[in-house]
Amino acid sequence: MKKNLILTFASVFLPLTSFANAELVQIVSLAWDESTQKLTPFSFVSGTAIAKDLVITNKHVVKVGTQTADFLLLCPGQVRETKAVQCDVAAGVSALHPTMDLALVKTLNPEDFLLSTRPSSSIRSKDDVIRIVGFPVPDDSSAQNFGGTKTLEAFEAWQKNPELGLDFKGDTPTTTRGKVLARFLLENTGEFYTQTDALVNFGNSGGAAFDQFGDYIGIPTLKDSLGRSYILEYAQMDTWVKANSGDVARIEEAAYTYYKKLTTPTSEKNSQPGVSVSDRLKIFQAQRRQNEVNEAVTESCPRLCQHLKALAQKRVEKATASER
């Protein structure tokens, strides 16, 4: 008797040592509201850099229904490290696969350089070890309640007060591991998936799956009601990725303009033009040291004044005594 499985997208809406230190990115998909002239985030998910300016992820994380993200923010984090990410790389969707749950994302600024990984077209055997890395968000409705919420909370605060900017430290990459259980073919789309017992959660969608040799082998895309996850195998997408890797990002220009305006910190807006961040820091530190000196002088002034007055009085008394 076949068991009925409920497949769900591993996304959220609103220590590895054996492989290359690839750049994993947390992706924030945003929609531009023309009526309010504001950006609204609608998903917090994962992606993997496969070139210095190119990220591979799932289509369902950047397109919901007929709505494709107007603007994306990437929060780079290296796979081997556990440092909090910072969302400071502007990007846009550059290509959507016509049938597979696959999308490409291109950065907007040529100076933004992502540390890319080299995908592998190999197919893993049963019982091989699988490692999944991404940015899951806790799901209180299930036992798989792991992940981070710092990035989400920061964007919620930004929504309430856009003048705060986005200069914050977000989530850190999360790693789970398991074994290959089986391979599946979705007949309606022709997609091949690797089934594994490695845990995934909302937000893992679009992230990275590595084999036991450290090779990038695909994208964590689905999970079923039994907690098993499904990796969209890279081997079947290699030709399409290469053919579309040169496509440019498509964004809503008004959204990008709004982002650039509001992500400039207030202190930076009020600072003198041409002054670098390091120079402003030196000025601030110098001002703080001067304030500390002033406070110290203010506190010691009564004692100093009394000491000077005592010395002066002694001189007067000595002079008076000598005159006598």
C-alpha positions in Angstrom: 0.0 0.0 0.0 1.4 3.3 -1.0 1.7 6.0 1.6 0.3 9.4 0.8 3.1 12.0 1.1 2.5 15.8 1.4 5.2 17.7 -0.4 5.8 21.2 0.7 8.2 24.0 -0.4 11.0 24.5 2.1 10.7 28.3 2.1 9.3 31.0 4.4 6.9 33.7 3.3 5.9 37.1 5.0 30.5 22.2 10.8 31.5 21.4 7.3 35.2 20.9 6.7 35.6 18.7 3.7 34.4 21.0 0.9 35.4 24.3 -0.7 34.4 27.4 1.2 31.6 28.3 -1.2 29.4 31.4 -0.8 26.0 30.6 0.4 23.5 33.5 0.3 20.4 34.3 2.2 17.9 35.7 -0.3 15.3 38.3 0.6 12.7 38.7 -2.2 11.0 42.0 -2.2 7.9 43.4 -4.1 7.5 47.0 -5.0 4.2 48.6 -4.0 3.4 51.4 -6.5 0.6 52.8 -4.4 2.7 53.2 -1.2 6.0 53.6 -2.9 7.6 51.0 -0.6 9.4 47.7 -0.7 7.8 44.7 1.0 9.8 41.4 1.7 7.8 38.3 0.9 10.3 35.5 1.3 13.5 34.7 3.2 15.3 31.8 1.6 18.7 30.5 0.4 20.8 30.4 -2.7 24.3 29.3 -3.8 26.9 31.4 -5.8 28.0 29.4 -8.9 29.9 32.4 -10.4 31.2 35.7 -9.0 28.0 37.5 -9.9 25.5 34.6 -10.3 23.4 32.7 -7.8 21.3 29.6 -8.3 18.1 29.0 -6.4 14.5 27.7 -6.6 12.0 29.4 -8.8 9.3 29.3 -6.1 11.3 31.5 -3.8 11.5 34.4 -6.2 8.1 34.0 -8.0 4.8 33.4 -6.3 1.9 32.8 -8.7 2.4 35.3 -11.5 4.4 37.8 -9.3 8.2 37.7 -9.7 10.3 39.6 -7.2 10.9 43.2 -8.2 14.1 43.4 -6.3 16.4 41.0 -4.3 18.8 41.5 -1.5 21.6 38.9 -1.0 23.1 38.3 2.4 26.4 36.4 1.7 27.8 33.9 4.1 30.6 31.4 3.5 29.7 27.8 4.0 32.7 26.9 6.3 32.1 29.8 8.6 29.3 30.5 11.1 29.4 34.3 10.9 26.2 36.3 10.8 25.4 37.6 7.3 24.9 41.2 6.2 22.3 42.0 3.6 24.2 44.4 1.3 24.3 42.9 -2.2 21.6 44.2 -4.5 20.4 41.7 -7.2 17.6 40.7 -9.5 16.1 37.6 -11.1 17.9 37.0 -14.4 16.3 33.7 -15.6 13.4 31.4 -14.7 13.3 27.8 -16.0 10.1 27.1 -18.0 9.4 23.8 -16.2 11.8 23.1 -13.4 11.8 24.8 -10.0 14.9 26.7 -10.9 16.0 30.3 -11.1 19.1 32.4 -11.6 19.9 35.6 -9.8 22.4 38.2 -11.0 24.1 40.9 -8.8 23.6 44.5 -9.9 27.0 46.0 -8.8 30.0 44.7 -10.7 32.1 45.4 -7.6 30.2 42.8 -5.6 32.2 39.6 -5.8 30.8 36.3 -4.6 32.9 33.3 -3.8 31.5 30.7 -6.1 31.4 26.9 -6.0 31.8 24.5 -8.9 28.7 22.3 -9.3 29.1 18.6 -9.8 27.0 16.5 -12.3 27.6 13.3 -10.4 24.7 11.2 -9.0 25.1 9.9 -5.5 24.3 6.3 -4.5 22.1 5.1 -1.7 23.5 5.5 1.8 26.0 8.2 0.6 26.2 11.1 3.1 24.4 14.3 2.2 25.0 17.7 3.8 22.5 20.5 3.4 23.4 24.1 4.2 21.0 27.0 4.2 19.1 29.6 6.2 16.1 27.9 7.7 13.6 29.7 9.7 12.0 28.0 12.8 8.7 26.3 12.1 6.7 26.2 15.4 4.1 24.0 13.9 6.5 21.0 13.5 9.2 19.2 15.4 11.8 20.6 13.0 12.0 23.8 14.9 15.5 25.0 14.0 17.0 28.0 12.2 17.3 31.7 12.8 15.1 34.8 12.8 17.5 37.7 13.1 17.3 38.7 9.4 13.5 38.5 9.4 13.3 40.6 12.6 15.7 43.2 11.2 13.5 43.6 8.1 10.4 43.8 10.2 12.0 46.7 12.1 13.1 48.2 8.8 9.5 48.1 7.5 8.3 50.0 10.5 11.1 52.6 10.3 12.9 52.6 6.9 15.3 55.3 8.1 17.0 52.7 10.3 18.7 51.3 7.1 19.8 47.7 6.8 23.2 47.8 8.5 22.7 44.8 10.7 24.0 41.3 11.3 21.5 38.6 10.3 21.4 34.8 10.5 24.2 32.3 10.3 24.2 29.3 7.9 22.7 26.1 9.3 24.0 22.6 8.4 22.2 19.3 8.6 23.3 15.9 7.4 21.7 12.6 6.4 21.9 9.7 4.0 20.7 9.2 0.4 17.4 7.2 0.6 16.3 7.0 -3.0 15.9 8.9 -6.3 12.6 10.2 -7.7 11.3 11.4 -11.0 8.4 13.9 -11.1 6.7 12.8 -14.3 4.7 16.0 -14.8 7.9 18.2 -14.9 10.6 15.6 -15.7 12.6 16.7 -12.6 15.0 14.2 -10.9 15.2 14.5 -7.1 17.4 12.8 -4.5 15.6 11.8 -1.4 17.4 12.1 1.9 16.7 12.0 5.6 18.7 15.2 6.2 16.4 17.7 7.9 15.3 20.9 6.1 13.0 23.7 7.3 11.2 26.7 5.9 14.0 28.9 4.4 16.2 26.0 3.2 14.7 26.2 -0.3 17.3 27.2 -2.9 20.3 26.4 -0.7 23.1 23.9 -1.2 23.4 20.2 -1.0 26.9 18.6 -0.8 28.0 15.0 -1.1 30.5 13.3 1.2 33.3 14.5 -1.0 32.3 18.2 -0.7 30.9 18.5 -4.2 27.8 20.7 -4.8 25.2 18.3 -6.2 21.9 20.2 -6.1 19.2 22.4 -4.5 17.1 21.4 -1.4 13.6 22.0 -2.7 10.9 20.0 -1.1 10.1 18.1 2.1 7.4 15.6 2.8 5.1 15.0 5.8 7.5 12.4 7.2 10.4 15.0 7.4 12.3 13.7 4.4 13.8 16.3 2.1 14.2 16.3 -1.7 17.2 17.7 -3.6 16.8 18.9 -7.1 19.8 17.3 -8.8 22.2 19.7 -10.6 23.1 17.3 -13.3 19.8 17.9 -15.2 20.1 21.7 -15.1 23.8 22.2 -16.1 23.0 22.9 -19.8 20.3 25.4 -19.1 22.4 27.2 -16.5 25.3 27.6 -18.9 22.9 28.8 -21.6 21.3 31.5 -19.4 24.2 32.6 -17.2 24.8 35.7 -19.3 21.3 37.1 -18.8 21.0 40.4 -17.0 19.0 41.0 -13.9 15.5 42.3 -14.3 14.4 44.7 -11.5 12.0 47.4 -10.9 14.1 50.6 -11.1 11.9 52.5 -8.7 12.4 49.7 -6.1 16.2 49.9 -6.5 16.2 53.7 -6.2 14.1 53.5 -3.0 16.5 50.9 -1.6 19.6 53.0 -2.3 18.0 56.0 -0.7 16.9 54.3 2.5 19.9 52.1 3.1 22.2 55.1 3.4 22.5 55.6 7.2 21.4 58.9 8.6 24.9 59.6 10.1 26.4 59.0 6.6 23.8 61.4 5.0 24.8 64.1 7.5 28.5 63.6 7.2 30.8 65.6 5.1 31.1 64.4 1.5 34.2 62.6 0.5 35.0 61.4 4.1 35.5 57.6 4.2 34.0 55.3 6.8 37.4 54.8 8.4 38.1 58.5 8.6 34.7 59.1 10.2 35.5 56.4 12.7 38.8 58.1 13.5 37.1 61.5 13.9 34.5 59.9 16.2 37.1 58.2 18.3 39.1 61.4 18.6 36.0 63.3 19.7 35.2 60.6 22.3 38.7 60.7 23.7 38.5 64.5 23.9 35.2 64.2 25.7 36.7 61.8 28.2 39.6 64.3 28.8 37.1 67.1 29.3 35.1 65.0 31.7 38.2 64.2 33.7 39.3 67.8 33.9 35.8 68.8 35.0 35.8 66.2 37.7 39.3 67.1 39.0 39.0 70.9 38.7 37.7 71.5 42.3 40.7 69.5 43.7 43.1 71.2 41.4 41.8 74.6 42.2 42.0 73.9 45.9 45.6 72.7 45.5 46.6 75.9 43.6 44.9 78.1 46.1 46.8 76.3 48.9 50.1 76.8 47.1 49.3 80.5 46.6 48.4 80.9 50.3 51.6 79.3 51.3 53.6 81.7 49.1 51.7 84.7 50.6 52.4 83.4 54.1 56.1 82.9 53.3 56.4 86.3 51.8 54.7 87.9 54.8 56.9 86.1 57.2 60.1 87.2 55.4 59.0 90.8 55.4 58.7 90.6 59.2 
